[in-house]
Amino acid sequence: MTTDAELPGPEAEAPTGAAPFQQYDEPVAFQDLVGQTHAAAELNPDAEAVLSVDNLRMYFPIKTALMRRTVGHVQAVDGVSFEVPKGGSLGLVGESGCGKSTTGQLITRLYKPTGGSMLFEGADLATMSEGTLKPLRREIQMIFQDPYSSLNPRHTVGAIVGAPLRIHNVVPKNKVLSRVQELLEVVGLNPEHYNRYPNEFSGGQRQRIGIARALALQPKLMVADEPVSALDVSIQAQVINLLQDLQKEFGIAFLFIAHDLAVVRHFCPEVAVMYLGKIVEIGDRASIYSNAHHPYTQALLSAVPDIKQAATGGRRERIRLTGDVPSPIDPPSGCRFRTRCPIAQEICTRHEPPLLQIGKRHKVACHFPGRLGAHPREPITARLLGVDTTGAPDPGASPATDLRQQPGYADTWFDLDAKSIGRA
């Protein structure tokens, strides 16, 4: 039995060869540690998509207790489309219950989607049988949110990290242990601790074990579901550094799901904002963080502490949303955000806004998109929908034939400032 003196201490959190992180007496935010992290990831606009998600939907049936009849559906994910570039990162953010984690579980096929497609290097993950899907599971791995419940407490670290190697016959049985030790060293753990159990490690070390397990099959895509939310802030910075190093070394693409907008801003060059099962805004880092056009995105960003403003004595005005998030069992008609939106009008009740491209790498689903405090008074989507400003049918209008959101970006877009078509 291991004694307290033998347990790994806080100093074991730092990866091998890394400088120790500064200790803080008061709580700090991730932004305070930017100087201790690698440089923010950069966007490669020419990278091909390793994953293309088109109109992805997941409806969970609601059944009665006795007759087991379906009486409704929980619309957890409803028509989501996006792309993840090879070797790049896409951040997925939003409130709890918006469908972020369900989207990640659909991509790893822990759930079979109700509809839509998920093209991974040309193969549609959504329609594959379990037998056909097994070889592709090597290419797509997941880092789970909770480093405590995601590791089996009855198995040693060697058994946990070595399980994928044995299941997929990646290495001979007599080479599994040596490969496990290599993986532990890669993620900054002592390779001789393979025979220890998860309860003998701290939270940050457990998350590193989870990363080593996901890395064992050398995947092309990792779905990271809140990988640092359960960790202390200083340990968050270490894990983010580790993920960036692994991404550069192995060319791994990431779908990075998180609540912390500061972490997402640092790790992800592109960000998608979800609300009640739908993407309401998606774009590159500058478009989302410096030029957000959706009221919900603007409200989220207003809650993020601004270190520079705090240093100069300024304060960003907080946008407080009223009301609760509607139920995904019976979402509002039209725009799902309208019940909490400060600029909603009648057209928002009648029609769902299309995800309209308004920049080279910027899309927004809003009838009144605009910078904070400069939203237009009349809906810009009325002509596209063939309606008047209230949402009533306009006999003289010609609605667009296809307003369904597509993954990726087009070469042309609607420039809100110039009120004209922009071109790449």
C-alpha positions as CSV (number, residue, x, y, z in Angstrom):
1,M,0.0,0.0,0.0
2,T,1.3,3.4,-0.9
3,T,2.0,5.8,2.0
4,D,1.3,9.5,1.9
5,A,5.0,10.2,1.7
6,E,5.1,8.2,-1.6
7,L,2.2,10.0,-3.3
8,P,3.2,12.3,-6.1
9,G,3.2,15.9,-4.8
10,P,2.3,19.2,-6.5
11,E,5.8,19.5,-8.0
12,A,5.0,16.4,-10.2
13,E,2.4,18.4,-12.0
14,A,4.9,20.1,-14.3
15,P,5.9,18.2,-17.4
16,T,9.4,16.8,-17.6
17,G,11.8,19.6,-18.5
18,A,9.2,22.3,-18.0
19,A,9.8,25.3,-15.8
20,P,7.7,25.2,-12.6
21,F,4.7,27.5,-12.6
22,Q,4.4,30.4,-10.2
23,Q,2.2,29.7,-7.1
24,Y,-0.6,32.2,-6.3
25,D,-2.1,33.0,-2.9
26,E,-5.3,34.5,-4.5
27,P,-7.6,33.1,-7.2
28,V,-6.5,34.0,-10.7
29,A,-8.0,33.6,-14.1
30,F,-6.5,31.8,-17.1
31,Q,-5.8,35.2,-18.7
32,D,-3.4,36.0,-15.8
33,L,-1.2,33.1,-16.9
34,V,-0.9,33.9,-20.6
35,G,2.8,34.8,-20.1
36,Q,3.3,31.2,-18.9
37,T,1.7,29.6,-21.9
38,H,2.7,29.0,-25.5
39,A,1.7,31.6,-28.1
40,A,-1.9,31.5,-29.2
41,A,-2.6,29.1,-32.0
42,E,-2.7,30.6,-35.5
43,L,-5.2,30.0,-38.3
44,N,-4.2,28.3,-41.5
45,P,-6.9,29.4,-44.0
46,D,-5.6,27.0,-46.7
47,A,-5.9,23.8,-44.6
48,E,-8.3,21.2,-45.8
49,A,-11.1,19.9,-43.6
50,V,-10.5,16.7,-41.7
51,L,-14.1,16.7,-40.5
52,S,-17.1,18.3,-42.2
53,V,-20.4,18.2,-40.2
54,D,-23.5,19.1,-42.2
55,N,-27.0,19.6,-40.7
56,L,-26.2,17.3,-37.7
57,R,-29.3,16.5,-35.5
58,M,-29.8,14.5,-32.3
59,Y,-33.3,14.1,-30.9
60,F,-33.7,12.0,-27.8
61,P,-37.1,10.4,-27.5
62,I,-39.3,11.0,-24.4
63,K,-41.3,7.9,-23.5
64,T,-44.1,7.3,-21.1
65,A,-43.4,5.1,-18.1
66,L,-46.0,2.4,-18.7
67,M,-46.7,2.0,-22.4
68,R,-43.2,3.2,-23.5
69,R,-44.8,5.4,-26.1
70,T,-42.8,8.3,-27.6
71,V,-44.6,11.6,-26.5
72,G,-41.9,14.1,-27.6
73,H,-38.2,14.6,-28.2
74,V,-35.4,16.5,-26.6
75,Q,-33.8,18.5,-29.5
76,A,-30.3,18.4,-28.1
77,V,-28.6,19.2,-31.5
78,D,-30.7,20.6,-34.3
79,G,-29.1,21.3,-37.6
80,V,-25.4,22.0,-36.7
81,S,-22.8,22.5,-39.5
82,F,-19.1,23.2,-39.3
83,E,-15.6,22.1,-40.4
84,V,-12.5,21.2,-38.4
85,P,-9.3,21.8,-40.4
86,K,-6.4,19.3,-40.5
87,G,-4.0,20.0,-37.7
88,G,-6.2,22.9,-36.5
89,S,-8.7,23.6,-33.8
90,L,-12.3,24.7,-33.6
91,G,-13.7,25.9,-30.3
92,L,-17.3,25.1,-29.4
93,V,-18.7,27.4,-26.6
94,G,-22.1,28.1,-25.0
95,E,-24.1,27.7,-21.9
96,S,-24.6,24.4,-20.1
97,G,-27.3,22.4,-21.9
98,C,-26.7,24.0,-25.3
99,G,-25.6,20.7,-27.0
100,K,-21.8,21.1,-27.0
101,S,-21.0,17.8,-25.3
102,T,-23.7,15.9,-27.3
103,T,-22.1,17.2,-30.5
104,G,-18.8,15.8,-29.4
105,Q,-20.3,12.5,-28.5
106,L,-22.0,12.3,-31.9
107,I,-18.7,12.8,-33.7
108,T,-17.1,10.0,-31.7
109,R,-20.2,8.0,-32.4
110,L,-21.0,7.4,-28.7
111,Y,-24.5,8.3,-30.0
112,K,-25.9,7.6,-33.5
113,P,-27.3,10.9,-34.9
114,T,-30.9,11.3,-35.8
115,G,-29.9,13.0,-39.1
116,G,-27.2,14.8,-40.9
117,S,-23.8,13.8,-42.0
118,M,-20.3,13.7,-40.5
119,L,-17.7,13.3,-43.3
120,F,-14.3,12.3,-41.9
121,E,-11.8,12.1,-44.7
122,G,-14.6,11.3,-47.1
123,A,-16.4,8.6,-45.0
124,D,-19.7,9.4,-43.4
125,L,-19.5,8.5,-39.7
126,A,-23.3,9.1,-39.3
127,T,-24.4,6.1,-41.4
128,M,-21.6,3.6,-40.7
129,S,-22.3,0.3,-38.9
130,E,-20.4,-0.6,-35.8
131,G,-18.3,-3.1,-37.7
132,T,-17.3,-0.6,-40.4
133,L,-16.7,2.1,-37.9
134,K,-14.2,0.2,-35.7
135,P,-11.1,0.9,-37.8
136,L,-12.0,4.6,-37.9
137,R,-12.2,4.8,-34.1
138,R,-8.5,4.7,-34.1
139,E,-8.5,8.0,-35.9
140,I,-10.9,9.8,-33.6
141,Q,-10.4,9.9,-29.9
142,M,-11.9,11.8,-27.0
143,I,-10.6,13.6,-23.9
144,F,-13.3,13.5,-21.3
145,Q,-14.3,16.4,-19.0
146,D,-13.9,14.7,-15.6
147,P,-10.5,13.3,-14.9
148,Y,-11.8,11.4,-11.9
149,S,-14.8,9.5,-13.3
150,S,-13.3,8.9,-16.8
151,L,-10.6,6.6,-15.4
152,N,-11.5,3.2,-14.0
153,P,-10.4,3.2,-10.3
154,R,-9.9,-0.6,-10.4
155,H,-7.4,-0.5,-13.2
156,T,-3.8,0.6,-13.1
157,V,-2.5,3.4,-15.3
158,G,-0.7,0.8,-17.4
159,A,-4.0,-1.1,-18.0
160,I,-5.9,2.2,-18.8
161,V,-3.4,3.6,-21.3
162,G,-2.6,0.2,-22.8
163,A,-6.2,-0.8,-23.4
164,P,-6.5,0.9,-26.8
165,L,-3.2,-0.7,-27.9
166,R,-4.5,-4.2,-27.0
167,I,-8.0,-3.7,-28.5
168,H,-6.7,-2.5,-31.8
169,N,-3.6,-4.7,-31.9
170,V,-1.4,-1.7,-32.6
171,V,1.7,-3.2,-31.0
172,P,2.7,-6.8,-30.1
173,K,1.7,-7.8,-26.5
174,N,5.2,-7.9,-25.3
175,K,5.7,-4.2,-26.5
176,V,2.6,-2.8,-24.8
177,L,4.3,-1.9,-21.6
178,S,7.2,-0.1,-23.2
179,R,4.7,1.8,-25.4
180,V,2.7,2.8,-22.3
181,Q,5.8,4.1,-20.6
182,E,6.7,6.2,-23.7
183,L,3.2,7.7,-23.7
184,L,3.4,8.6,-20.0
185,E,6.7,10.3,-20.7
186,V,5.2,12.2,-23.6
187,V,2.5,13.7,-21.4
188,G,5.0,14.6,-18.6
189,L,4.4,11.8,-16.2
190,N,6.9,9.4,-14.6
191,P,7.0,6.3,-16.9
192,E,7.7,4.1,-13.8
193,H,4.3,4.9,-12.4
194,Y,2.4,2.7,-14.8
195,N,1.6,0.3,-12.0
196,R,-0.1,2.9,-9.8
197,Y,-3.9,3.5,-9.6
198,P,-5.8,6.7,-10.5
199,N,-6.5,7.6,-6.9
200,E,-2.7,8.0,-6.4
201,F,-2.6,11.0,-8.8
202,S,-3.8,14.6,-8.6
203,G,-6.4,16.0,-10.9
204,G,-3.9,17.4,-13.4
205,Q,-2.0,14.2,-13.5
206,R,-5.2,12.2,-14.1
207,Q,-6.1,14.4,-17.0
208,R,-2.6,13.7,-18.4
209,I,-3.4,10.0,-18.1
210,G,-6.6,10.6,-20.1
211,I,-4.6,12.5,-22.8
212,A,-2.1,9.6,-22.9
213,R,-4.9,7.1,-23.5
214,A,-6.4,9.3,-26.3
215,L,-2.9,9.7,-27.8
216,A,-2.2,5.9,-27.8
217,L,-3.6,5.3,-31.3
218,Q,-2.1,8.5,-32.8
219,P,-5.5,9.9,-33.9
220,K,-6.0,12.5,-36.5
221,L,-8.9,14.2,-34.6
222,M,-9.4,14.7,-30.9
223,V,-12.7,15.8,-29.3
224,A,-11.6,17.5,-26.1
225,D,-14.7,18.0,-23.9
226,E,-13.9,20.5,-21.2
227,P,-10.4,19.1,-20.8
228,V,-9.3,21.7,-18.2
229,S,-12.5,22.8,-16.5
230,A,-11.9,20.5,-13.5
231,L,-8.3,21.7,-12.9
232,D,-6.7,24.5,-11.0
233,V,-5.8,27.5,-13.2
234,S,-2.1,27.0,-13.1
235,I,-2.6,23.4,-14.1
236,Q,-4.9,24.4,-16.9
237,A,-2.1,26.4,-18.4
238,Q,0.2,23.3,-18.3
239,V,-2.4,21.1,-19.9
240,I,-3.0,23.6,-22.7
241,N,0.7,23.8,-23.3
242,L,0.8,20.0,-23.5
243,L,-2.1,19.9,-26.0
244,Q,-0.4,22.5,-28.2
245,D,2.9,20.6,-28.2
246,L,1.1,17.4,-29.1
247,Q,-0.8,19.2,-31.9
248,K,2.3,20.5,-33.4
249,E,4.3,17.3,-33.1
250,F,1.6,14.9,-34.3
251,G,-0.6,17.2,-36.5
252,I,-3.7,16.4,-34.5
253,A,-6.9,18.4,-35.2
254,F,-9.1,19.4,-32.2
255,L,-12.7,20.0,-31.6
256,F,-12.3,21.9,-28.3
257,I,-15.4,22.1,-26.2
258,A,-15.2,24.6,-23.3
259,H,-17.0,27.2,-21.1
260,D,-13.9,29.3,-20.5
261,L,-13.7,31.8,-23.4
262,A,-10.2,32.8,-22.4
263,V,-8.9,29.2,-22.8
264,V,-10.8,28.9,-26.2
265,R,-9.4,32.2,-27.4
266,H,-5.8,31.0,-26.7
267,F,-6.1,27.5,-28.1
268,C,-8.6,27.9,-31.0
269,P,-8.1,30.1,-34.1
270,E,-11.8,29.5,-35.0
271,V,-14.8,29.5,-32.6
272,A,-18.5,28.4,-32.9
273,V,-21.1,29.7,-30.4
274,M,-24.0,27.4,-29.7
275,Y,-27.4,28.2,-28.1
276,L,-30.1,25.6,-27.5
277,G,-28.9,23.1,-30.1
278,K,-28.0,25.5,-32.9
279,I,-24.9,27.5,-33.9
280,V,-25.7,31.2,-33.7
281,E,-22.3,32.6,-34.7
282,I,-19.1,31.1,-36.1
283,G,-15.9,32.6,-37.3
284,D,-12.2,33.2,-36.8
285,R,-10.8,34.5,-33.5
286,A,-10.9,38.2,-34.4
287,S,-14.4,38.0,-35.8
288,I,-15.8,36.4,-32.6
289,Y,-13.9,38.2,-29.9
290,S,-13.4,41.6,-31.4
291,N,-16.3,41.9,-33.9
292,A,-19.2,39.8,-32.5
293,H,-22.5,40.5,-34.2
294,H,-24.9,38.2,-32.4
295,P,-26.5,39.5,-29.1
296,Y,-25.9,36.2,-27.4
297,T,-22.2,36.1,-28.3
298,Q,-21.9,39.7,-27.1
299,A,-23.5,38.8,-23.8
300,L,-21.1,35.9,-23.3
301,L,-18.1,38.1,-24.0
302,S,-19.3,40.8,-21.7
303,A,-18.9,38.3,-18.8
304,V,-15.3,37.6,-19.5
305,P,-12.9,39.5,-17.2
306,D,-10.8,42.0,-19.2
307,I,-7.3,42.2,-17.7
308,K,-6.2,45.3,-19.7
309,Q,-9.3,47.2,-18.7
310,A,-8.9,46.2,-15.0
311,A,-5.3,47.4,-15.0
312,T,-6.3,50.9,-16.3
313,G,-9.3,51.2,-14.0
314,G,-11.9,50.7,-16.6
315,R,-14.8,48.2,-16.6
316,R,-16.6,46.6,-19.4
317,E,-20.4,46.9,-19.2
318,R,-22.0,43.6,-18.4
319,I,-24.9,42.5,-20.5
320,R,-27.3,40.6,-18.3
321,L,-29.8,38.3,-20.1
322,T,-33.2,38.0,-18.5
323,G,-35.2,34.8,-18.2
324,D,-34.1,31.2,-18.3
325,V,-32.9,29.1,-21.2
326,P,-36.0,27.6,-22.9
327,S,-36.5,23.8,-22.8
328,P,-35.1,21.9,-25.8
329,I,-38.3,19.7,-25.6
330,D,-40.4,22.7,-26.8
331,P,-38.0,25.4,-28.1
332,P,-39.5,28.8,-29.1
333,S,-40.7,29.4,-32.6
334,G,-38.5,31.4,-35.0
335,C,-35.3,32.5,-33.3
336,R,-34.6,30.3,-30.3
337,F,-32.8,33.2,-28.5
338,R,-35.7,35.7,-29.0
339,T,-37.2,35.1,-25.5
340,R,-34.0,36.5,-23.9
341,C,-32.9,38.9,-26.7
342,P,-32.9,42.6,-26.0
343,I,-33.4,43.5,-29.7
344,A,-36.0,40.9,-30.7
345,Q,-38.9,42.0,-32.9
346,E,-41.9,40.3,-34.5
347,I,-40.0,38.7,-37.3
348,C,-37.9,36.8,-34.7
349,T,-41.1,35.1,-33.6
350,R,-42.2,34.1,-37.0
351,H,-39.0,33.0,-38.8
352,E,-35.8,31.3,-37.8
353,P,-32.8,33.4,-39.0
354,P,-30.4,31.7,-41.5
355,L,-26.8,31.4,-40.7
356,L,-25.7,34.2,-43.0
357,Q,-22.0,34.7,-44.0
358,I,-21.1,38.3,-43.3
359,G,-17.3,38.2,-43.7
360,K,-14.6,36.1,-45.2
361,R,-14.6,33.8,-42.2
362,H,-17.6,35.0,-40.2
363,K,-21.3,33.7,-40.1
364,V,-24.1,34.8,-37.8
365,A,-27.7,33.7,-37.4
366,C,-29.6,36.8,-36.5
367,H,-32.2,39.0,-38.2
368,F,-30.5,42.1,-36.8
369,P,-26.7,41.4,-36.8
370,G,-24.4,44.3,-35.9
371,R,-21.7,45.4,-33.6
372,L,-22.6,46.0,-29.9
373,G,-24.8,49.1,-29.8
374,A,-25.1,49.3,-33.5
375,H,-27.7,46.7,-34.5
376,P,-29.9,47.7,-37.5
377,R,-33.4,48.8,-36.9
378,E,-34.8,46.7,-39.7
379,P,-34.1,43.0,-40.4
380,I,-31.5,42.4,-43.0
381,T,-32.8,38.9,-43.7
382,A,-36.4,40.0,-44.8
383,R,-35.5,40.0,-48.5
384,L,-33.8,36.6,-48.3
385,L,-36.9,35.1,-46.6
386,G,-39.4,36.8,-48.9
387,V,-41.1,38.7,-46.1
388,D,-41.6,42.2,-44.9
389,T,-40.0,43.7,-41.8
390,T,-42.6,42.1,-39.5
391,G,-42.2,38.6,-41.0
392,A,-45.4,38.6,-42.9
393,P,-45.3,37.2,-46.5
394,D,-44.3,39.8,-49.1
395,P,-46.0,39.1,-52.5
396,G,-43.4,41.1,-54.4
397,A,-40.3,39.5,-52.8
398,S,-38.2,36.6,-54.2
399,P,-37.0,34.5,-51.3
400,A,-33.7,32.7,-51.6
401,T,-34.0,29.1,-52.6
402,D,-31.5,27.5,-50.2
403,L,-30.8,29.2,-46.8
404,R,-29.7,26.0,-45.0
405,Q,-26.4,26.5,-43.3
406,Q,-23.5,24.8,-45.1
407,P,-20.1,23.8,-43.5
408,G,-17.2,25.9,-44.4
409,Y,-17.2,29.4,-46.0
410,A,-18.1,30.7,-49.5
411,D,-15.9,33.0,-51.6
412,T,-18.6,35.7,-51.5
413,W,-20.6,37.1,-48.5
414,F,-22.9,39.9,-47.6
415,D,-20.9,42.9,-46.3
416,L,-23.1,44.6,-43.6
417,D,-21.2,47.9,-43.7
418,A,-21.1,48.3,-47.4
419,K,-24.6,46.7,-47.9
420,S,-23.1,44.8,-50.9
421,I,-21.5,41.5,-51.8
422,G,-17.9,41.1,-50.6
423,R,-15.5,38.8,-52.4
424,A,-12.3,36.9,-51.2
